[in-house]
């Protein structure tokens, strides 16, 4: 997908709504707790939504919308976001679903109509 630039601010936050779960490490939990002004146990009580059989902790589960996505479609904990989020780029993933949705949303209607007419 390299070469297909996207404007993340024009995206309807697909990565935070449909990209699966977000696992947090101990370091992530400490950083997020500090960012939010909470103790680690408080953070875990309020924000851990799932624990795996192996003991991994998640703040976003499945295809649920991330609890830290603001109404303005911006991350409310961006400076303290977990490692999973720091390394995620929808255009550089094995599953291109999120990138293709984002690309569709960022295509002008006229260009979509022209593409559709070409496919007929």
N, C-alpha and C positions, 0 to 999 in steps of 0.2 A: 504494500500500500504506500510505500515511500513515494513522495512526489505529489501526493494528493493533499494539499494543505486545507485545513479546516480552521474556521474561526470559532474557538471554543465558546466565545461570548454570544455567538449566534445559534449555538446548539441548545436544544431543550433539555440539556443535562442528562443525556441518555446514559452516560457512564454511571451516573449516580442513581439512575432509576432502573436500569436493566442489565447491568454488567455482572450480576452475580453477587457473591458475598464479599465482605471485607474482613479479613482476619487481622487481629492486632497482636503484636508481640508485647512482652513486658515493657520494653523501651517505649513502644507506641502508647501504651496505657499510661505510663508515667508522664510522657510528654503531653498527651491530651488532658490528663488530670490537672497538670500544672497550668496549661493554657486556659482551662475552664475554671481554675481556682478551686478545685476539688481535691480531696485525698484520693489515693488509689482505690481504697474500698468503696468510697462514695461513687467514684466514676464507674466502677464495675457494677454496683447495684443499679445505677441509673441507665447505663449505656450498653452493657454487654447484653446482646439479644439472643445469643446462641453459643453453646459450648459443644464441641465435637466430642466423640468418644475418646479421642486421644488427648483431650483437654485443651485444645485450641479454643481461643475466644474470638467472637466475631461481633462487630458493631453494625453490620449490615448483613442481612440474610437473604439468600436466594435472589429473587427479582423484586424485592421490596425497595422502596425509595429510601435512600440513606437518611437517617435521622438528622444528619448535620447539613442537609441541603436546605438553604434558605429560600424564602418565597421569591427572591430575586434571581433564583437559579445559581447562586454563588455558594461556595462552601463556607460555612460559618466557622469552621475550625481550620481554615487553609494553612495558617502558619504552623499549626500543630498536627496536621493531618498524618495518618499512618503511612508506613512504608508502602503498603499495597497501593495506596492512592498516589503517592509520590512517583511511583514507577509506571503508572498506567498511562498509555497513549492509545486511543482507540484506533489509530491508523497503523499501529505496529503490533497487532495481535494476530494469533493464528485464526481466531474466529473473527471474520470481518463484519459481522452483523451490525455492531454498534457504529462502525465507520460508515457503512453503507446507508444506514438510517440517517446519520448526521449529514452525510453528503447530500442525500435527498432533501432534507429540510433546508439546506443552504443553497439549493439550486433555485434560481428564479423561475417563476411559473412559465414564462415564455420559453425558456430553455427546456423545461420539462415537456411542454407541448411540442416543441420541435423534435425532441428525442422520440416522443410517442409517435409522431407522424412519420418519422424515419423508419420506425419499427413495423409500420403497417405494410 
